[in-house]
């Protein structure tokens, strides 16, 4: 597949943010799994722990940011990271 990385600066209220979007053209994620992927220990892999995405979410939130994942089965996945920028 193909990986595309895009970034842009945003202004929301008085906050300056960096928005990063990582999009692939891979298999995608089954729709019913999208609501589960942020839960610790949820995995569809035989060798996974299910901690990767929940840990990323905690780190982003600890820094005042956010992570959002959207996906379409058979088309790919987009991971959006929003990070506040200090003045």
Secondary structure, 3 states (H helix, E strand, C coil): CCEEEEEEEEEECCEEEEEEEEEECCCCCCHHHHCCCCCCCCCCCCCCCCCHHHHHHHHHHHCCCEEEEEEECCCEEEEEEEEEECC
